[in-house]
């Protein structure tokens, strides 16, 4: 037998783990993040009363606003992500917030693009229902272990 026919009979690691029903994401261009660290507000490291959330400097003499060399950079349109990979997780899916089992039905035709993310306020009983429905429909769930297992 040649190499191609041997690969057809080889099981993937997901099938060995029993996750064979989950659909992988469709092919996409590589995800490139132009900047990983956040933009901090000017002088937020110096004063406790100045939060780190970004605000554009408005002062007439402000060196960050005037873009002096060696100062913090301001956010601009050039730091944006590729539109095809914006909001995409490393798995290649985009997150879709699910509150009840009926919301999983919406992902049936889009399970290669979107992955279900169970909302924070969903009870453990509903989470089990959502997980079983997602498994039967082949939808990936990003947070399957939350509030489902028994406490020790």
N, C-alpha and C positions, 0 to 999 in steps of 0.2 A: 504494500500500500504506500502511496505517496504521502507527503506531508499534509496536503489539504484534507484528505479523507480521515487522517488521524485526528486532526483538530475538530472535525465535526462530532466525534464521539467523546471528546474531552469535556467534562463538566466545568462550568465556571465556578469561582469561589462563592458567588451569591447563591447559585443553585445548591451547593453543598451545605450552605447555612440555612436553606429553606426560605430564601428571599427571592426565589426565581420569578414570582408573579409581579414583582415591582419593575416598572418600566424605567429604563435609563433615559436621560435627557437627550434631546436631539442635538446634532452636531452644531457647533457654533464657533465663531472666531475666538482666539485666545482672549481671556479676560485680562486687561491691562489696567492697573490702578496707577494713575500718574502721581498720586500723592497719598500715602497711607496715614500720616499723622494729621491731627486736626489743626485747624486755624484757630489760634488763641487770640483773645482780645489784647490789644496793646496795653502793657503795664499791669496785666492781670496777675503776673507773678510777683509784683512789688506790693500791691495793696490787697488786703483781704476783702475790702468792700467792692472791689472790681471783679465781677465774675469772669470766668474764662470763655463764656459764650462769645462768638465773634460779633463785633459791632464795628462798622466802618469808622475810622478816625475822621473827625470833622474839624479839628483845630487848624488854625492858619499856619502855625509853625510846626505841625506834627511831622516828624521825620519818617514815620511809616507811610502816611498818606502821600508824602512827597517822594517816596520810593528811594530813600538814600541807601547806599551800599552798606551791607552788613546788618540791615534791619529786618524785621519780620516781613514776610511777603503777604500781600493781601490776596484773598480769593479772586480769581478772574475766570472768564469763560474758558480759558485754555486748560484749566485743571479738570474740566468735565470728562466723563467717561464716554466710551463709544456707545452710541444709542442702541446698538444691537445687544450689548452686554450690560447695560445699565440695570441696576437692581438685581443682578444675577448672582446666585450663590455659587461657590466653587464647584458644586455638583452639576451646574448648568441649568438648574431650575430657578424659577422666580417664586417667591413665597406668596401664598394665598391664605388669608386668615379664615379659619373655619370655626363656627360657633355651635353647629349641630350636625347630625348625620346627613341631613338633606343637603347641606352645603357641599358635601363630598361629591354628590351627583353632578355638580357643575363642572367638576374637573375630569369627568369621564373621557371627554373628547380632547382634553388639553393636558393629559397626564405626562406628556413629554416636555411641556413648556413650564407648567406650574406644579409646585409641590404644596401639599396642605400643611398649614401650621396651625395647631390647635390653640385657640385663644386662651388667655390667662385665666379668665373667670369660669371656664368650663369645669363641671364637676367630674369626679373620677368615674362615675357610672356612664356619663355621656362620652367620656374619653374612650372607654372600652368599646362602646358602640361605634364611635367614629373610626377607631383603629380597625375593627373587624370589617367595616364597610369599605375602608380604603384598601385593605388587603384584598378583598374580593374584586374590587374594581381595578387593582393594579396602580394605585395612586401612592406616591411617596409621601411620607409624613416626616417633617423635619424634627419634631420633638415627641417621639413616640413613648419615651420612658417617663415623662412627667406625670406624677400623681397616679400612676397605674399600678406599680409594684407594691407589695406589702411592706409595711414598716417593720424593722427588726428591733 
